[in-house]
Amino acid sequence: MTQHQAVVYRGATVITGAEGGPVIPSADLVVDEGRIVAVGPAGTADSGGEVVDLGGRFVMPAIINPHVHIGYMRDGFEDAAHYSRENILDHLRRFAYHGVGVVQSLGTDRDDTELALREEQRSGELRETGLATLYTAGTGLVAPTPGSTNGGAHFAADVLREVTDPEAARREVRALAAKRVDVVKFWLDSRNGTKAKMEPPVYRAIIDQAHREGLRVIAHIHDLDDAKGVIRTGVDGTAHLVREPGPDRELIDLLLERDVFMFTSLGIQRGITLGAALLDDPFLAETVTETERDVLREQLKAAPEQVVRYMTGVYRTLRDEVKELVAAGVRLVLSADTGLSSQFPGFAEHFELASMVDAGMTPAQAIDAGTAQAARVLGIERLQGTLAAGKKADFVVLAANPLDDIVHTRRIVDVHLAGERVDRQGLRARWTA
């Protein structure tokens, strides 16, 4: 775009982002130097500057996903051997292609590669456009399991920081703060009784020290009692919903009283219940080759029946939980746990939106959770997450209304990040050649 010359995107129905926020038909969306100057009914902008006709289209904010594991997935599966700067950049391109403008990697950084890339983005040293913006927790914290790997992410267990006592926990948090991570992540999970679980005095020290350092804390939990324990201690949010038996009234009251958010993280379980049929989605085929999909297809087909039954039961519990939490007013935030299993970068976020609606959220609630609420979790709500004057021009142009059917978020015509149009055609050709 010509410097100092605004561009008017005219005629689309603009979904501003926040649930209950305005939906503006036949709108003018005015962008100048990467920021939104104005958004309102037709005629908001004067006649000067370039005009782009979006009549009949729909515009929504770019998606924000605060729970990814970037750099590990390639060739249809995740592995430590895949991790590299170039693979992280490839994932950031895939996110951008799919209309995901911001992602936060939760605790699986290697050799500070993500922190270095994040700094290059913020300083402007990394000049490549068409990338999602990266936030990162650096390397997460976990309890060691004597004689075995720890209970953190299986593909990154070797790099997670193992802590056994409160002082070690505080020391590791101080080290993370010195690296200026965006959030602190720890795992509290026995992996169905196979791993050692972090003791309460240790995670209390993590949460307290992180808050002393001005950092938010997200806990990976699955069990009800663990969720209550970290919330009572002051955790800012949980990376998952609770599994069997689901939430009780005490947990809901704690979440509401302390304004703690919960990430949805529904897609992995739902993907296993759908099986190989998930991989036939044409939207996925735009960026993932048939060869890559066949690798995962064989893995899903080979999954033991008892595992499929278990995950199907977990998904039923999570669906019921979402309905209960939404009805109670608990703050739910989109979380695709992208980068493992069937959670392909970019595709996973749209699949998570559909899973949230399948679990009883309205399309407007799901979009809010993946835009305005996700921005709030990252502390960037003044700059991103909704479409309003003064905010970054991160938006997606769609061919159909996602408020009518959430799968319409996949009918992408164009993606603009910081006002720049993403070269989706060029990216697609690169991945599917």
C-alpha positions as CSV (number, residue, x, y, z in Angstrom):
1,M,0.0,0.0,0.0
2,T,1.1,3.6,-0.6
3,Q,2.5,5.1,2.5
4,H,0.0,7.4,4.3
5,Q,-2.8,6.4,1.9
6,A,-5.6,4.6,3.6
7,V,-7.3,1.7,2.0
8,V,-11.1,1.3,2.4
9,Y,-12.5,-2.2,2.4
10,R,-16.1,-1.6,1.5
11,G,-19.3,-3.5,1.5
12,A,-18.7,-6.5,3.6
13,T,-20.6,-7.5,6.7
14,V,-18.0,-6.9,9.5
15,I,-18.1,-9.2,12.6
16,T,-16.2,-7.1,15.1
17,G,-15.3,-10.1,17.3
18,A,-16.6,-9.8,20.8
19,E,-19.8,-11.8,21.7
20,G,-22.7,-9.4,21.6
21,G,-20.5,-6.8,19.8
22,P,-21.8,-5.0,16.7
23,V,-22.1,-6.8,13.4
24,I,-22.0,-4.1,10.8
25,P,-23.6,-4.8,7.3
26,S,-22.3,-3.1,4.2
27,A,-19.4,-1.6,6.3
28,D,-16.4,0.5,5.6
29,L,-13.3,-0.9,7.2
30,V,-10.5,1.7,6.8
31,V,-6.8,0.6,7.2
32,D,-3.7,2.8,7.1
33,E,-0.2,1.7,7.8
34,G,-1.2,-1.6,9.4
35,R,-3.9,-0.2,11.7
36,I,-7.6,0.2,11.6
37,V,-8.5,3.8,11.3
38,A,-12.2,3.4,11.3
39,V,-14.9,0.8,11.0
40,G,-18.6,1.6,10.6
41,P,-21.6,1.8,8.3
42,A,-21.1,2.6,4.6
43,G,-20.0,6.2,4.2
44,T,-17.7,6.1,7.3
45,A,-14.8,6.8,5.0
46,D,-14.4,9.7,2.7
47,S,-13.8,9.2,-1.0
48,G,-10.0,9.5,-0.8
49,G,-7.7,6.6,-1.0
50,E,-7.9,3.1,-2.6
51,V,-11.3,1.3,-2.3
52,V,-11.5,-2.5,-2.3
53,D,-15.0,-3.8,-3.0
54,L,-15.9,-6.6,-0.6
55,G,-19.7,-6.6,-1.4
56,G,-21.3,-9.9,-0.4
57,R,-18.3,-10.9,1.8
58,F,-17.9,-11.3,5.5
59,V,-15.0,-10.0,7.6
60,M,-14.0,-11.3,11.1
61,P,-10.9,-10.7,13.2
62,A,-7.9,-13.1,12.7
63,I,-8.0,-16.0,15.1
64,I,-5.7,-16.1,18.2
65,N,-4.6,-19.4,19.6
66,P,-2.8,-19.2,23.0
67,H,-2.0,-23.0,23.1
68,V,0.2,-24.4,20.4
69,H,3.4,-26.6,20.3
70,I,5.2,-25.2,17.4
71,G,8.0,-26.7,15.3
72,Y,7.5,-30.4,16.0
73,M,5.0,-31.5,13.4
74,R,6.1,-32.5,9.9
75,D,5.4,-35.4,7.5
76,G,2.2,-36.2,9.4
77,F,3.5,-36.6,12.9
78,E,5.3,-34.8,15.7
79,D,8.9,-35.6,16.7
80,A,11.8,-33.8,18.4
81,A,13.9,-34.5,15.3
82,H,11.6,-32.2,13.3
83,Y,12.2,-29.2,15.5
84,S,14.0,-26.4,13.8
85,R,13.9,-22.7,13.1
86,E,12.7,-23.3,9.5
87,N,9.9,-25.7,10.7
88,I,8.7,-23.0,13.2
89,L,8.6,-20.5,10.3
90,D,6.7,-23.0,8.2
91,H,4.2,-23.3,10.9
92,L,3.9,-19.6,11.3
93,R,3.1,-19.4,7.6
94,R,0.5,-22.1,7.9
95,F,-1.2,-20.3,10.7
96,A,-1.3,-17.1,8.6
97,Y,-2.6,-18.9,5.6
98,H,-5.6,-20.1,7.7
99,G,-6.3,-16.7,9.2
100,V,-4.6,-17.3,12.5
101,G,-2.8,-14.1,13.4
102,V,-1.3,-14.8,16.8
103,V,-0.2,-18.0,18.5
104,Q,1.4,-18.8,21.8
105,S,3.7,-21.8,22.2
106,L,3.2,-23.4,25.6
107,G,6.4,-24.7,27.1
108,T,8.2,-26.7,24.5
109,D,10.9,-24.3,23.2
110,R,14.3,-25.8,22.4
111,D,17.6,-23.9,22.8
112,D,15.5,-20.7,23.0
113,T,14.8,-20.9,19.3
114,E,11.2,-19.6,19.8
115,L,12.4,-16.7,22.0
116,A,14.9,-15.7,19.4
117,L,12.3,-15.7,16.6
118,R,9.9,-13.8,18.8
119,E,12.5,-11.1,19.4
120,E,13.3,-10.9,15.6
121,Q,9.6,-10.3,15.0
122,R,9.3,-7.6,17.6
123,S,12.4,-5.8,16.6
124,G,11.6,-5.9,12.9
125,E,14.8,-7.9,12.1
126,L,12.6,-10.7,10.7
127,R,11.2,-8.9,7.7
128,E,9.2,-11.7,6.2
129,T,5.5,-10.9,6.0
130,G,2.7,-13.4,6.0
131,L,3.7,-14.9,9.4
132,A,1.5,-15.3,12.5
133,T,2.9,-13.4,15.5
134,L,4.6,-15.7,18.0
135,Y,4.4,-15.6,21.8
136,T,6.1,-18.2,23.9
137,A,6.4,-19.7,27.4
138,G,9.9,-20.8,26.6
139,T,10.5,-24.1,28.4
140,G,7.9,-25.4,30.8
141,L,8.3,-26.9,34.2
142,V,7.4,-30.5,35.3
143,A,8.1,-33.0,38.0
144,P,10.7,-35.7,37.2
145,T,9.7,-39.4,37.1
146,P,12.6,-41.5,38.5
147,G,13.7,-44.2,36.0
148,S,11.5,-42.8,33.2
149,T,10.7,-39.7,31.2
150,N,8.6,-37.0,32.9
151,G,4.9,-36.4,32.4
152,G,5.2,-33.4,30.1
153,A,4.8,-33.3,26.3
154,H,6.2,-36.6,25.1
155,F,8.0,-35.0,22.1
156,A,9.8,-32.5,24.4
157,A,10.3,-34.3,27.7
158,D,14.1,-34.1,27.2
159,V,14.1,-30.3,27.3
160,L,11.5,-29.5,30.0
161,R,12.8,-28.2,33.2
162,E,12.3,-30.8,36.0
163,V,11.8,-29.3,39.5
164,T,11.6,-31.3,42.7
165,D,11.3,-28.7,45.4
166,P,10.0,-25.1,45.9
167,E,13.4,-23.4,45.8
168,A,14.3,-25.2,42.5
169,A,10.9,-24.1,41.2
170,R,11.6,-20.4,42.1
171,R,15.0,-20.6,40.6
172,E,13.6,-21.9,37.3
173,V,10.9,-19.2,37.2
174,R,13.5,-16.5,37.8
175,A,15.5,-17.9,34.9
176,L,12.4,-17.8,32.6
177,A,11.7,-14.2,33.7
178,A,15.2,-13.2,32.8
179,K,14.5,-14.5,29.3
180,R,11.4,-12.4,29.2
181,V,9.0,-15.3,28.4
182,D,5.4,-14.3,27.8
183,V,3.9,-16.7,30.3
184,V,4.9,-19.6,32.6
185,K,3.6,-23.1,31.9
186,F,3.8,-26.2,34.1
187,W,2.5,-29.7,33.8
188,L,0.5,-31.4,36.6
189,D,-0.4,-34.8,35.2
190,S,0.3,-38.4,36.2
191,R,-0.5,-39.6,32.6
192,N,-3.0,-42.1,34.0
193,G,-0.8,-43.1,36.9
194,T,2.3,-43.7,34.9
195,K,4.3,-40.5,35.8
196,A,5.2,-38.6,38.9
197,K,2.9,-35.6,39.6
198,M,4.2,-32.3,40.8
199,E,3.6,-31.8,44.6
200,P,1.5,-28.8,45.7
201,P,4.3,-27.0,47.5
202,V,6.3,-27.0,44.2
203,Y,3.5,-25.6,42.0
204,R,2.6,-23.1,44.7
205,A,6.2,-21.8,44.5
206,I,5.9,-21.6,40.7
207,I,2.7,-19.6,40.8
208,D,3.9,-17.3,43.6
209,Q,7.3,-16.6,42.0
210,A,5.8,-16.0,38.5
211,H,3.4,-13.4,39.9
212,R,6.3,-11.8,41.7
213,E,8.0,-11.5,38.3
214,G,4.9,-10.1,36.7
215,L,4.2,-13.2,34.7
216,R,0.9,-15.1,34.2
217,V,0.8,-18.8,34.9
218,I,-1.0,-21.6,32.9
219,A,-1.3,-25.1,34.4
220,H,-1.7,-28.3,32.3
221,I,-4.3,-30.3,34.4
222,H,-6.8,-33.0,33.7
223,D,-8.0,-34.0,37.2
224,L,-10.7,-32.1,39.2
225,D,-8.7,-31.9,42.4
226,D,-5.7,-30.6,40.6
227,A,-7.7,-27.9,39.0
228,K,-9.1,-26.8,42.3
229,G,-5.6,-26.9,43.9
230,V,-4.0,-24.6,41.3
231,I,-7.0,-22.2,41.2
232,R,-6.9,-21.8,45.0
233,T,-3.2,-21.1,44.7
234,G,-3.8,-18.3,42.2
235,V,-3.1,-19.8,38.7
236,D,-4.3,-17.5,35.9
237,G,-5.7,-20.3,33.7
238,T,-5.7,-24.0,32.9
239,A,-4.6,-25.5,29.6
240,H,-7.4,-28.0,29.6
241,L,-10.8,-28.7,30.9
242,V,-11.2,-31.4,33.6
243,R,-11.9,-35.0,32.6
244,E,-14.0,-37.5,34.5
245,P,-16.1,-36.8,36.4
246,G,-16.2,-33.3,35.0
247,P,-16.7,-30.1,37.0
248,D,-18.6,-29.8,40.3
249,R,-20.2,-26.7,41.8
250,E,-17.1,-26.0,43.9
251,L,-14.9,-25.8,40.8
252,I,-17.3,-23.5,39.0
253,D,-17.5,-21.2,42.0
254,L,-13.7,-21.0,42.2
255,L,-13.4,-20.2,38.5
256,L,-16.0,-17.5,38.8
257,E,-14.8,-16.0,42.0
258,R,-11.2,-15.8,40.8
259,D,-11.9,-15.0,37.1
260,V,-9.7,-18.0,36.0
261,F,-10.0,-18.9,32.3
262,M,-10.0,-22.5,31.0
263,F,-8.7,-23.5,27.6
264,T,-11.1,-25.7,25.6
265,S,-8.6,-28.2,24.0
266,L,-11.4,-30.3,22.5
267,G,-10.0,-31.1,19.1
268,I,-7.6,-34.0,19.9
269,Q,-10.3,-36.0,21.5
270,R,-12.9,-35.2,18.9
271,G,-10.4,-36.0,16.1
272,I,-9.8,-39.5,17.6
273,T,-13.6,-40.1,17.8
274,L,-14.0,-39.1,14.1
275,G,-11.0,-41.2,13.1
276,A,-9.5,-41.1,9.6
277,A,-12.6,-39.4,8.2
278,L,-11.2,-36.1,9.7
279,L,-8.4,-36.3,7.1
280,D,-10.7,-36.1,4.1
281,D,-11.6,-32.5,4.8
282,P,-11.0,-30.4,1.7
283,F,-9.8,-27.5,3.8
284,L,-7.0,-29.7,5.2
285,A,-6.1,-30.8,1.7
286,E,-5.3,-27.2,0.7
287,T,-2.1,-27.3,2.7
288,V,-1.3,-30.9,3.7
289,T,-0.4,-33.4,1.1
290,E,-2.2,-36.7,0.7
291,T,1.1,-38.5,1.6
292,E,1.2,-36.6,5.0
293,R,-2.5,-37.3,5.6
294,D,-2.0,-41.0,4.9
295,V,0.7,-41.2,7.6
296,L,-1.8,-40.0,10.2
297,R,-4.6,-42.0,8.6
298,E,-2.7,-45.2,9.3
299,Q,-1.9,-44.1,12.8
300,L,-5.6,-43.5,13.5
301,K,-6.7,-46.7,12.0
302,A,-4.1,-48.6,14.1
303,A,-5.3,-47.0,17.4
304,P,-6.4,-49.7,19.9
305,E,-10.1,-50.0,20.3
306,Q,-9.9,-49.3,24.0
307,V,-8.0,-46.1,23.4
308,V,-10.7,-44.9,20.9
309,R,-13.4,-45.8,23.4
310,Y,-11.7,-44.0,26.2
311,M,-11.1,-40.8,24.1
312,T,-14.7,-41.0,22.9
313,G,-15.9,-41.0,26.5
314,V,-13.5,-38.1,27.4
315,Y,-15.0,-36.1,24.5
316,R,-18.5,-36.7,25.8
317,T,-17.5,-35.5,29.2
318,L,-15.8,-32.4,27.8
319,R,-18.9,-31.6,25.6
320,D,-21.1,-31.7,28.6
321,E,-18.6,-29.7,30.6
322,V,-18.6,-26.9,28.0
323,K,-22.4,-26.6,28.2
324,E,-22.2,-26.4,32.0
325,L,-19.4,-23.9,32.1
326,V,-20.9,-21.6,29.4
327,A,-24.2,-21.6,31.2
328,A,-22.5,-20.6,34.5
329,G,-20.5,-17.8,32.8
330,V,-17.0,-19.3,33.1
331,R,-14.5,-17.7,30.8
332,L,-13.6,-20.3,28.1
333,V,-10.8,-19.6,25.6
334,L,-10.1,-21.3,22.3
335,S,-7.2,-23.7,22.6
336,A,-6.4,-26.2,19.8
337,D,-3.3,-27.8,21.4
338,T,-1.9,-27.4,17.9
339,G,1.1,-29.3,16.7
340,L,0.4,-32.9,17.8
341,S,-1.8,-35.8,16.8
342,S,-4.4,-34.5,14.2
343,Q,-3.9,-30.9,15.1
344,F,-2.3,-29.5,12.0
345,P,-1.1,-25.9,12.3
346,G,-3.9,-23.6,11.0
347,F,-6.4,-26.3,10.3
348,A,-6.6,-27.2,14.0
349,E,-8.0,-23.7,15.0
350,H,-10.9,-24.0,12.7
351,F,-11.6,-27.6,13.8
352,E,-11.5,-26.3,17.4
353,L,-14.1,-23.6,16.6
354,A,-16.3,-26.3,15.1
355,S,-15.8,-28.6,18.1
356,M,-16.7,-25.7,20.5
357,V,-20.0,-25.3,18.6
358,D,-20.5,-29.1,18.6
359,A,-20.2,-28.8,22.4
360,G,-23.0,-26.3,22.6
361,M,-21.4,-22.9,22.1
362,T,-23.0,-20.6,19.6
363,P,-20.8,-19.5,16.6
364,A,-20.6,-16.0,18.2
365,Q,-19.4,-17.4,21.5
366,A,-16.8,-19.6,19.8
367,I,-15.5,-16.7,17.7
368,D,-15.4,-14.5,20.8
369,A,-13.4,-17.2,22.6
370,G,-10.9,-17.4,19.7
371,T,-10.5,-13.6,19.2
372,A,-11.4,-11.2,22.0
373,Q,-11.0,-13.6,24.9
374,A,-7.8,-15.1,23.5
375,A,-6.4,-11.6,23.1
376,R,-7.3,-10.9,26.8
377,V,-5.4,-14.0,27.9
378,L,-2.3,-12.7,26.1
379,G,-2.7,-9.2,27.4
380,I,-3.0,-7.7,23.9
381,E,-6.7,-6.8,24.0
382,R,-5.9,-3.1,23.5
383,L,-4.2,-3.9,20.2
384,Q,-5.8,-7.1,18.8
385,G,-8.7,-9.5,19.1
386,T,-11.5,-7.3,17.8
387,L,-12.0,-5.0,14.8
388,A,-12.0,-1.4,16.0
389,A,-10.3,1.9,15.4
390,G,-6.7,1.9,16.6
391,K,-6.3,-1.8,16.5
392,K,-4.0,-3.9,14.3
393,A,-5.5,-4.7,10.9
394,D,-5.5,-8.5,11.3
395,F,-8.7,-9.7,9.6
396,V,-10.0,-12.5,7.5
397,V,-12.3,-12.1,4.5
398,L,-14.9,-15.0,4.1
399,A,-17.3,-16.0,1.4
400,A,-20.1,-16.9,3.8
401,N,-21.3,-16.0,7.3
402,P,-19.7,-17.9,10.1
403,L,-22.5,-16.8,12.5
404,D,-24.8,-18.9,10.4
405,D,-22.5,-21.9,10.3
406,I,-19.2,-22.0,12.1
407,V,-17.6,-24.1,9.3
408,H,-17.8,-21.0,7.1
409,T,-14.7,-19.7,8.9
410,R,-12.9,-22.1,6.5
411,R,-14.3,-20.4,3.4
412,I,-11.4,-17.9,3.3
413,V,-11.1,-15.5,0.4
414,D,-8.2,-13.4,1.8
415,V,-6.2,-12.9,5.0
416,H,-4.7,-9.6,6.0
417,L,-2.1,-9.3,8.8
418,A,-1.0,-5.9,9.9
419,G,-2.8,-4.6,6.8
420,E,-0.8,-6.8,4.5
421,R,-2.5,-9.3,2.3
422,V,-1.1,-12.9,2.8
423,D,0.0,-14.6,-0.4
424,R,-2.2,-17.7,0.2
425,Q,-1.9,-18.9,-3.4
426,G,1.9,-18.8,-3.3
427,L,2.0,-20.6,0.0
428,R,-0.5,-23.3,-1.1
429,A,1.6,-23.9,-4.2
430,R,4.7,-24.4,-2.0
431,W,3.1,-27.0,0.2
432,T,1.2,-29.0,-2.3
433,A,3.6,-29.0,-5.3
